[in-house]
Amino acid sequence: MTFPPDHRLDGMLALRRDILASPVNVALERARVYTRVFEANEGESWIVCKALAFREHLRSIPLYIRDHDRIAGSISETPGAMPLHVEIGIGENGIFVGENPAFRGYLRDRVPEDIFEYWLDRNLWGQHRARQNAAGGNAAWTEVAQYKFISYQGHLSPSYGELLRVGLDGLLAKVLRRRRGEDDPDSINFLDAVENALAGVIEWTERYADILEARARECPDEDRRVELFSMSRICAKIAHAPPTPSTKRCSSCGYATRRFTSRGTDTRTRPIASTSCSSTSVSATSGATRASRSS
């Protein structure tokens, strides 16, 4: 890759060092919120409960900005922390501890007992074990789990064409149009879930616009202050409108990817792609992105 003569890599390299130096930790905010919301909505469909929990998580998760971030947004409340996808499964990531044996036991005694007991048989891994055993198997919970039992599986390349054309408000309006007059219960549940998911991402991005503006006003470094104000304006725009130009498109895709497709892995190992897109890359499935394929 060739950079312009005046291009400086100092900030990107400092950010990379910061990410790699982040301590491995367990992020519990998501687990607490999802448990609380699912308990309060027993009897609702799984997809609706999950969307409500997702939105509440985005409303309440503490936000942070690294010193050299050029795109805001993180999958957990503290640097280096791995979120627990409790509705999928609770266990140590077999791939992670296989590659990093020194971290074996990182989850031990970290998950509150009430959260662990609530999800043990309710989450997807627990339901899978129950079906295996009903068919004559001998499936049991284990401290270290296969990746597919504790997180969203797969490396995807989602299409953001419609997001880039109409923005989050445009996608939300499309969902609301589809919702009017719909009488199929499953379709109503799906559209309600997508509405909450999109609304959650809009609110989360607005929160970042506010925190970036506040950080900019307090920043003593003029160059960094200009960056922070610019990031804030971009967040305020892409929270609703189609992004332009390419830097805002990159930010819009980054926000959608982080929130619609987050997974629980070691955030220190994610590469830095470029100075304008310098943050963690995450992937997995999302009902919200499916909405853009419906006409």
N, C-alpha and C positions, 0 to 999 in steps of 0.2 A: 504494500500500500504506500502511495506517495502522498506526502502532506505538503501544503504550501510552505514556503520558506519561513514565514512568520508564525507558523503553527507551533504552539507549545504543548508538550505532553505532561508537564509537571502536575497539573491538576488530576488528570486521568491516572497517572502512576500513583499519586498520593491516595486517590480513592481506592485503587486496587490494593495497595498496602493496608489501608484501613479495613477493607472487606476481609482480606486474608487473616488479619490479626484479630478479627472479632471472635470472642469466645463462643464455643458451642454451648447452646443453652436450649431449654424447652420453653416455648411460648404457650401459656395457658389461657390467655384472654379469650381466644376463639373457643376453646373447650368449655369454658365457664358460660359464655353467652349461648352457645348452641344447646347446652344442657338446660339452661334456664328457659329458653324459648320452646324447646321441644316439650319440657314438662308442663308448660303453661298452655300448650296447644294439643294435648293428647286427644286423639280422635280425628284431627285434621289429616289430610293426605300427606304422605312423606314429602312430596315435591313442594307443597305449600309451606309446610313446617320449615323445610330447609331454606327456602327463599326468605321467609320471615327472619330466620336466624342469621342468614347472610346479611340482610339489610341492617339488622340490629348490630351485628359485628362491625360493619363499616361505620355505623354511627358512633360507636363507643371505643373502638380500638385507639390507643394512644398513638400519635403520629410523631415521627422524627425525621430529620433531614441530616444527612452526613455533610461534613464541611465542604466536600468537593462534588456533591451530587449536582448533576445538570438536569436530571429528570427525577422528580420526587415520586415516592410510592414504594411501599415495602409490603411483604407478605406477613409480617409479624410486628409485634409492638417494640421489640428491641433488636439491635443489630446482632446477627448471627444466630438468632433463636429460631427453632423449627416449630411451626404450628402443629397442633394435634388435630387431625381430621377425625374427631371422635365418632361421627356418624358413619364413617367407613370402617375404622378399626383402631385399636390402641395397641401399640407394640413398637419395639425398636426396629428401625429400618435395617433389614438384613443386608442390603447392598452397602449401606453406609458403614455399619460396624464390620462387615466383611473386608472392606477396603481400609478401614481405620480401626483395627482391633483395640487400640488403646481407649476408644470411646465406648466399649462394651459396658452396658449398665447405665448409660446416660439417662434412661427414663426411669430407672429403679427408684421407688419412693418419691417420685416427683408428681405423679398424678393423684389428686385428692381422691380418697376412697369413695366418696359419694358419687363422683363423676365416673370412676372406673366401674362401680357396681351398676350404675344406671345404664351404661352403654354395653356392658359385657355381652348380653344376649340380644340387645335391641339393634346394635349397629349391623352393618352389612356382613362383616366378618362373623359376628355371632349368629346371624341368620343362616349364613352358609354352613357353619359348623352344625347347627341344628338339623339342616336338611341332609348333610352328609351322614350324621348319626342315625337319622330316621331311615336312611337307606341301608343301614347296616355297617356304617363306617365307625371310626374311632377318632374323630376330630376333636382336638382340645386346644384351648388357648395356650399360646407360648409367648415367652417374653420377647423373643426375636421373631419377627414376622416377615413373610414374603412381602415385597413392595406392594403387590396388588391388593393385599389385605389391609393396608394402612393408609393408602393415598390414592390419588387419581392417577390412573395408569396411562402411559403413552406420551410420546412426543408429537404434538400436533402442529400443523401449519394452518391455523384458522384463517378464513377469508374475511377481511375487514373492509371489503369494497363498499358495502352499503353504509357501514359506520362512517367511513371517510366521506361519503357523498352527502349523508343527511344528518350525521351527528347523533349523539345520544337522545336528544329531544325528538329527533325524527324517528328513531327506532321506537321510542316509547309511544309516540303518537300512533305509529302503525299497530302496535300491540293493542292500544285502547280501541282503535277502529275495529280490529278483529274481535275484540271482546264484546262489542255491542251486538246484540242479537244472537250471540252464541248460546246454544242450549245443551250442548253435549258436556256432561259433567267432567270428563277427563280433559277436554279442551279448555274448559273454564279454569280448572286447576292449573293447567300448564300456563295459560295466559296470565293468570293471577301471579304465578310464581315468577314469570319473566318480567312482569311489571315491577314487582318488588326488587328483583335483581338489578334491573336497569336503574330504578330510582335510588337504590343503595349506592351504586357506582357514581351517579350524579352527585349525591350528597357527600360522598367520600372525596370526590375531586374538588368540590366546593370547599370542603374543610382544608384541603391542601392549599387552595388559593389563599385562604385567610391566614394560615400559619406561615406561608411563604412571605406574604406582605408584612406580617408582624416581624418576622425574622429580618427582612430587608431594612425595616425602619430602625432596627437595633444594631445593624451591622456596621462596624467602624471602617471596613475596607471598601473603598469606592467601587472597585471592579466587581467584587463579590456582591455588593449591594445592587448594582445594575443587573447582575445575573439573577438574583433572587426576585427582584421586581418583575423581570421578564418571565421567569418561571411562574410567578403568581398570575400574571396576565394570561399566559397560555392556559393554565389550569382553569381560570374563570371562563375562558372561551370554550375549551373542549368539554367542559362539564355540560354544555348544552348544544353548541353549534358545530357545524362541520369544521374540521381543522384545516387551516392554510397558514403559511406554505408548508414545505416539507418538514421543517422542524416541528411544527405543531402536529403534522400527521404522525411523525415518529412518537411524539408524546401521547397522542390519542391511542395509538396501537399499544404503547407501553402500559398505559393505565388499564385498558381493556384486558390485556394479557395478564397483568398482575392480579386483577380482581376476579375476572371470570374464570381464570385457569390456574389458580395457585395450588401448589402441592407442598407437602411437608418434607423438604430435603435441606441439607446443610447449605445455608445461604452463602457461606464463605466460598463455596466451590464454583459458583456461577461466574462465567467469564464476563469481562468488560468488552463490549462490542465496539464502541466508538466514543469519542468525547461528547457527542450530542445525545447519545443513548446509553449513558453510563449508569446502569443499575442492574439488578438481578433479573434473569430471564426465567420465567416459570411457565409450565404447560400442563394441560389436562382437559377434561371435558367440561362443557357448560351448557345448560339449557338456554341461557340467555342468548348465546351466539346463534342458536338454532332459530330464534325468532326472525332473524334477518333473511332466512331462506324461505319463510312462509309468505305467500302472497294473498 
